[in-house]
Amino acid sequence: MTVVDRSSTLGAEQDDQRDLVELLHGRGQRVTPQRLVILRELRRRARHATAEELHRAVRDELPGTSTPTVYATLDLFVELGLARRIDTGTAALYDARLDPHQHAVCRRCGRVQDVDGRVSAGALMRAAQDAGFEPRGAELIITGLCAECAAAYAGRS
């Protein structure tokens, strides 16, 4: 059996994830290997991911980590402002890209694609506030067919 010294690896990960470390310490929370590895995996991806996909990706490195732990960790990242949660109607996806952008979701295959651009939601936020709601943010999700599904649908006519 090979013993792996994770102390140097964790140190390098903490340097790359200083924002997570500082936020957790500021709240009096622990910096755990699960939190570091899951954030690293989310940030490494060039696409959105479900909690189950992330769990499969880290399970060899984090044996014994359950899917609910991955969900709780991802929800913590959203709360800390380190990730975005996108509710597509079928699955929750997590996105490490935090700059202003929106999402287009294909109603046929479920593909989610980033759409660059700002949405001015000020009037809607004020209307929600006037209705007694305490808005924290607004996101636009565009639904329709992705290019591949649209082409396949057009070919059927």
C-alpha positions as CSV (number, residue, x, y, z in Angstrom):
1,M,0.0,0.0,0.0
2,T,1.4,3.4,-1.0
3,V,1.0,6.3,1.5
4,V,0.5,9.7,-0.2
5,D,1.6,12.8,1.6
6,R,-1.1,15.3,0.8
7,S,0.3,18.1,2.9
8,S,2.3,19.6,0.1
9,T,-0.6,19.2,-2.4
10,L,-3.0,20.8,0.0
11,G,-0.7,23.7,0.5
12,A,-0.4,24.3,-3.3
13,E,-4.2,24.0,-3.6
14,Q,-4.7,26.5,-0.8
15,D,-2.5,29.0,-2.6
16,D,-4.6,28.6,-5.7
17,Q,-7.8,28.9,-3.7
18,R,-6.8,31.7,-1.3
19,D,-10.3,33.2,-1.7
20,L,-11.9,30.1,-0.3
21,V,-9.4,29.8,2.5
22,E,-9.9,33.5,3.5
23,L,-13.7,33.3,3.3
24,L,-13.9,30.1,5.4
25,H,-11.4,31.5,8.0
26,G,-13.4,34.7,8.2
27,R,-16.5,32.7,9.0
28,G,-14.7,30.5,11.5
29,Q,-15.1,27.5,9.3
30,R,-12.6,24.8,8.5
31,V,-10.7,24.4,5.2
32,T,-11.2,20.8,4.4
33,P,-9.7,18.6,1.7
34,Q,-13.2,18.1,0.3
35,R,-13.8,21.8,-0.1
36,L,-10.5,22.4,-1.8
37,V,-10.7,19.4,-4.2
38,I,-14.3,20.1,-5.2
39,L,-13.6,23.8,-5.8
40,R,-10.5,22.9,-7.8
41,E,-12.5,20.4,-9.9
42,L,-15.3,22.9,-10.5
43,R,-12.9,25.6,-11.6
44,R,-10.9,23.2,-13.8
45,R,-13.9,22.5,-15.9
46,A,-14.7,24.5,-19.0
47,R,-18.4,23.8,-18.7
48,H,-21.2,23.6,-16.1
49,A,-21.4,20.5,-14.0
50,T,-23.9,18.7,-11.8
51,A,-23.1,17.7,-8.3
52,E,-23.1,14.1,-9.4
53,E,-20.6,14.8,-12.2
54,L,-18.3,16.5,-9.7
55,H,-18.7,13.6,-7.3
56,R,-17.7,11.1,-9.9
57,A,-14.7,13.3,-10.8
58,V,-13.4,13.5,-7.3
59,R,-14.3,10.2,-5.8
60,D,-10.9,8.6,-6.3
61,E,-9.2,11.5,-4.6
62,L,-11.9,11.8,-1.9
63,P,-13.0,8.2,-1.2
64,G,-15.9,8.0,1.2
65,T,-17.2,11.5,0.3
66,S,-21.0,11.3,-0.3
67,T,-23.1,13.0,-3.0
68,P,-24.9,15.0,-0.2
69,T,-21.5,16.3,1.0
70,V,-20.8,17.5,-2.6
71,Y,-24.2,19.2,-2.7
72,A,-23.6,20.9,0.6
73,T,-20.1,22.0,-0.4
74,L,-21.4,23.4,-3.7
75,D,-24.2,25.2,-1.9
76,L,-21.6,26.7,0.4
77,F,-19.6,27.9,-2.6
78,V,-22.7,29.6,-4.0
79,E,-23.3,31.2,-0.6
80,L,-19.7,32.4,-0.5
81,G,-20.0,33.8,-4.0
82,L,-17.4,31.4,-5.4
83,A,-19.9,29.6,-7.8
84,R,-23.3,30.1,-9.4
85,R,-26.2,27.6,-9.3
86,I,-28.2,27.4,-12.5
87,D,-31.6,25.7,-12.2
88,T,-32.3,24.4,-15.7
89,G,-35.7,22.8,-14.9
90,T,-34.2,19.3,-15.0
91,A,-30.9,19.5,-13.0
92,A,-29.1,22.0,-10.9
93,L,-25.8,23.0,-12.6
94,Y,-22.9,24.7,-10.9
95,D,-20.7,27.3,-12.7
96,A,-17.4,28.7,-11.5
97,R,-17.6,31.5,-14.0
98,L,-18.6,34.5,-12.0
99,D,-18.4,37.4,-14.5
100,P,-21.7,38.8,-15.8
101,H,-23.2,36.3,-18.3
102,Q,-26.5,34.5,-18.8
103,H,-27.4,30.9,-19.9
104,A,-29.2,29.4,-22.8
105,V,-30.8,25.9,-22.1
106,C,-31.9,23.5,-24.8
107,R,-35.3,22.2,-24.0
108,R,-34.6,19.0,-26.0
109,C,-31.1,17.8,-24.9
110,G,-30.6,19.9,-21.8
111,R,-27.3,21.5,-23.1
112,V,-26.4,24.7,-21.2
113,Q,-24.4,27.4,-23.0
114,D,-23.0,30.6,-21.7
115,V,-24.4,33.8,-23.3
116,D,-22.2,36.9,-22.7
117,G,-24.0,40.1,-21.9
118,R,-25.5,42.0,-19.0
119,V,-29.2,42.1,-18.2
120,S,-30.5,45.2,-16.7
121,A,-32.9,43.8,-14.1
122,G,-33.2,46.9,-11.9
123,A,-36.9,47.5,-12.7
124,L,-37.7,43.9,-12.0
125,M,-35.8,43.9,-8.7
126,R,-37.6,47.1,-7.7
127,A,-41.0,45.5,-8.6
128,A,-40.1,42.4,-6.5
129,Q,-39.1,44.7,-3.6
130,D,-42.4,46.6,-4.0
131,A,-44.2,43.3,-3.7
132,G,-42.5,42.6,-0.4
133,F,-39.8,40.4,-1.7
134,E,-36.1,40.9,-0.7
135,P,-34.3,40.3,-4.0
136,R,-30.7,39.2,-3.9
137,G,-30.1,38.9,-7.6
138,A,-31.6,38.2,-11.0
139,E,-30.6,35.8,-13.7
140,L,-32.0,35.3,-17.2
141,I,-32.2,31.8,-18.6
142,I,-33.0,31.6,-22.3
143,T,-34.8,28.5,-23.4
144,G,-35.1,27.0,-26.8
145,L,-33.2,24.6,-29.0
146,C,-29.4,24.4,-29.3
147,A,-27.9,24.5,-32.8
148,E,-27.7,20.7,-33.1
149,C,-31.3,20.1,-31.9
150,A,-32.6,22.9,-34.1
151,A,-30.8,21.3,-37.2
152,A,-32.2,17.9,-36.3
153,Y,-35.7,19.3,-35.9
154,A,-35.5,21.2,-39.2
155,G,-34.4,18.0,-41.0
156,R,-37.6,16.2,-39.9
157,S,-39.9,18.6,-41.8
